[in-house]
Amino acid sequence: MKPDIDTLTPDTIVDFIGGIFDRRGGEEYLGEPVTMAEHMLQGATIAQQNGQPEDIIVGALLHDIGHFTSEFGTYHPDDTEDRHHEDAGAEVLERFFPSVITDCVRFHVAAKRYLCATKPEYFKRLSEASVHSLMLQGGTMSAGEVAAFEQNPNLKQIIAVRYLDDAGKRADMETPDFWHFAPMVQRMVDRHCKDTAAN
């Protein structure tokens, strides 16, 4: 029996997320040539290989965790697989992770819309599946949306995770599994606990 999100603690959340990768990671990733786990692990691996800080590595690793809302007891029958998965994932993680992580999860879809509006060449980099989802997600941002989005204090990290999201779609890439990254995921949880206690 899967635990409800309310029963999870800072000491159990990392193992729980790892279990999702183990159980569900082999599922198809929205028409791309990689599985869900491969996609997220590729983004995290590329970030680590390029010397990115841990918040970006973990943000990339967890950015699509909202596709598995049924694992958290937050699914209801009216949901579809990709219905606001970014919000669903952020809502689950915000109890356990710093805002920079949850913002990377919550706004990785908006970041695609933002980059399409501010960097015309970015659109050409998108996969066919990503172009299709862009239309479903609201298309290119308006000038007003761009201005509002740029006020986010974690904008730099959100954009970095967006680029890693786009990069993590290689059919031939080998990566470590989730448990390789688990210690840094736990460090992010511990950082949130420390920050919360300090406030």
N, C-alpha and C positions, 0 to 999 in steps of 0.2 A: 504493500500500500504506500502510495506516495504521500509525503508529509504536506500539510498545508503550509503556505508561506508564513503564517503566523507562528508556526512552531519552530521555524529556523532561527538560529542565533549566529553571532559572529564566529563562533567556534565550529559551526556545522555548515555554513553557507558554501564554503569552498568545496568541500567534499560533495555537497549536493549538486553544485554546478558541474563538477567533474563527472558525477554519475549521469547527468544529462548528456554530456559529450559522449560518454561510453555507450549509453542506451540508444540515443537518438541521432548521434552525429553522422550516421551513414545515410540519412535521408537526403533526398534530392534537394538541391538548392535552386529553386525557381528557374529551371531551364538552363542553368550554367553547367559547364563540364566538370564540376566538383560537387562534393557532398557539402552539407551544412558545416560539419566539423572541419573538413579540409579548407573551406572558405575562411572560416574564422581563424584557424590555426595558421594559414598562410599569411594573413594580415599581420598577426602577432609575430610570426617568424621573420618576415621582411622587416618589421619595425626593429626587432632585436638585432638582426644582422646589420642594420644601418645605424646602430647606436642610439636609437630613440630612447627617451626616458620611460620609466616603468608605467607612468600613467597612460601614455600613448599605446604601449604594448598591451596593457590590460584593456584599455578602451577598444582596441582593435579585436582582441580576443573575445570580448563579450558583446560587441555591438549588435549582433543579431540574436541574442539569447531570447528576445521576445517572441521569436517564432515558436517557442516551446511553452507557451502560456499554460497549456494543459498540465504541465509538470508542476506548476505553482498553485494549482487550485484556483486559477483566475479565469479559466476558459468558460465561456457559456455558449450554448448552441447557435447563437446568432453570429458568432465570430467566424471569420474565414482565416485561412492560413496566414495571410499577409495584411490583415486589417489592423493598421496602426501598431505593428509589431514594435516600432521604436518606442512608443509610449508605454506599451505593456512591459517591455524589458526594463525601461528606466524606473517604472513604478515598483517593480520587484527589487531592483538593486539599490534604490535610494536609501533604504534602511541600513545598508551595510557598506556602502562605498562613498568616497568623496564626490562632491558635485562635478568635478572634472570628468570622472568616469561616467556618471549618469548622464551628463550633458553630451558626452560623445555617443552614448547609446540613443538618447532622446532626439538628438538633432542630426544624426548621420544621413537621414533621408532629406531633411531640409538643406543640409550642406550640398547635396547634389543639385538641388534647385538653385541654391545660391551661386555655386560655381558656374552653372549654365548661364546665369544672368551676368556674372562679372568677368568670366573668362570664356569668350566665345569658342576658343579652341578646345576647351574641356569637353564639350559635347561630343566631339569627334572621337574621344577616347572611350566613350561608353559602349558597353556590349549591347547587343540587340535586346537582350532581356532587360537590361537596365534602362534602355530608352523606352521600352514598353512600360515599365513600372513608373518611369518619370511622368508619363501622361496620366497615370492613375493617381499619382501623388500630388498633382496640382500644377505640373509643368514648371517652366522657368519662373523665378520670383519676380514680382513687380519691384519698382524702385522703392516703394514704401516698405515692402517686406525685406529688401536688402538692407535698408537703413536700420530697421529694427533688429535684424539678425546680427548685424555688426556690433551691437551693443553688448553681446554676450561676452563676459570676461574670459570664457574658455574657448573663444573663437579659434585661436591658433591650433589648439589640440583637436577640436572638432574637425577642422579642415584636414589636419594630418590623418586622422582616422578615416575620413572620407576617401582620401587617396589610397589608403591601405585597403579599404573596402573594394575599391575598383581593381586593385592589383591582385587581390587574393582569389583569382579565378583561373589558375593554371593547372591544367590536367596532369602535368608531368612533375609537379613540385613535391618533394619530400619534406616533411616537417616533423618535429617532435610532437608527442601527444599533449593533451591538456596538462598532465601531471608534471611535465617539465616546467610549465608556467605557474603551477599552483603556489609555490612559495611567494612569488611576487604578487599574485592575486591576494594571498593572505596578508601581505604587507600593506596593500591598499585598504583592506578591511580594518587592519589594526590602526592605520593612519586615521581612518574615519572615526574609529572609537576614541582615539586620543583627542582628535579635534573636538568631537562632541562633548567629551568629558571636560575639556578646557573651557568650553563655552557654557 
